[in-house]
Amino acid sequence: MDFEAFFKSELDSLHQEGRYRVFADLERHRGSFPRATRHTPEGPKEVTVWCSNDYLGMGQHPAVIAAMHEAIDHCGAGAGGTRNISGTTHYHVLLEQELADLHGKESALVFTSGYISNWATLGTLGQKIPGLIIFSDALNHASMIEGIRYAKCDRVIWKHNDLNDLEAKLAAADPNAPKLIAFESVYSMDGDIAPIKEICDLADKYGAMTYLDEVHAVGMYGPRGGGIAEREGLMDRLTIIEGTLGKAFGVMGGYIAASTALCDFIRSFASGFIFTTALPPTLAAGAIASIRHLKASPFERVRHQDRVKKLRSLLDARGIPHMHNPSHIVPIMVGDAAKCKWISDILLDSFDIYVQPINYPTVPRKTERLRITPTPLHSDGDLERLVDGVHQLWSRCALARAVA
Ligand SMILES: *Cc1c(COP(=O)(O)O)cnc(C)c1O
């Protein structure tokens, strides 16, 4: 086989479908986020970033940076091994205590990413619990889908956030089979929020465990940043809460929080936990500082919600359609793949505004969008420049306006 020709022809078809991904070559500057330098063939340019998942700007918070400096000066660069073979540092132990406390659980277990935490936990539960059926929301993240696939257990996909469909599927399953319901709190692309309480009620009724991915909520919701389940007083009703250290906490890594026995079980049986080098102590130290700061400080969360509200009202004033949802994710609905990509390109090249277009297959065709994530660090002027740019390009594309 001509391998090179194969790779190229597969890439060509991505180009033809307009799905080829181009990464913006950015350099973030501590102290000036959301500003960044973009490296282009014509030289460097200053841009404003509008699509970062560093939702609160904690990636440059002085407390986080100081903790990371201290850890690297104190104990060097890498962890030096898997958690089992000399890779567990005191920072990992403290981080797991901090996370268990954040979610009101007995224990927590840290992984190298949120992706791995979903994949390893769901995969291990599905492989090890005899006859387990996993009920998975249709819009669950790729990492959950891959974990369930790897488990090779029975799986049932229920319609997104649809309690009637979930109940019908639970009722249709063998009443004696062990069950687990896997879902997210805030969904990344539409920014909608799951009915967590009602899902927990169904779980109780049918004897199922619950697995909640709070990746897009931790740090941002609840009095201490414990997520939507904390805000709604539901943390004790969830069997497992999963989160990331890489988005609102601004660092990197993933975790689950659950009972001591469950965390110990995953620690002891999950290949994706056991056979990989532990997070560097610097990352664990930075995450601890970030979580501690956000537990005590409502400032970032209040300012974040204020920025979101302000952006929505500026968009409404110009009649630019955006999806109305109860979260911090503001999807501006373009509804056309070529126009979505074009607006994003021109915003970047002519307005120095960076927002990645979201096209199929990430979202369904005809719902192509610009997914805007305002942070506490975007100023009023930033918001106005963004909406002004989108407004001008909206007219040039002859896109419909929303009726105010
Ligand atoms: C980003 C994401 C993950 C993966 O987390 P990482 O820490 O980035 O690996 C898991 N679940 C959802 C819903 C996500 O959006």
The ligand as an ORCA input file, in Angstrom:
! r2SCAN-3c Opt
* xyz 0 1
  C     -13.066     19.213     27.259
  C     -14.037     18.152     27.734
  C     -13.585     16.984     28.353
  C     -12.130     16.635     28.402
  O     -11.447     17.372     29.349
  P      -9.889     17.655     29.119
  O      -9.400     17.957     30.469
  O      -9.805     18.774     28.137
  O      -9.307     16.395     28.548
  C     -14.510     16.129     28.917
  N     -15.833     16.379     28.839
  C     -16.309     17.466     28.211
  C     -17.773     17.693     28.159
  C     -15.431     18.384     27.628
  O     -15.905     19.439     26.969
*
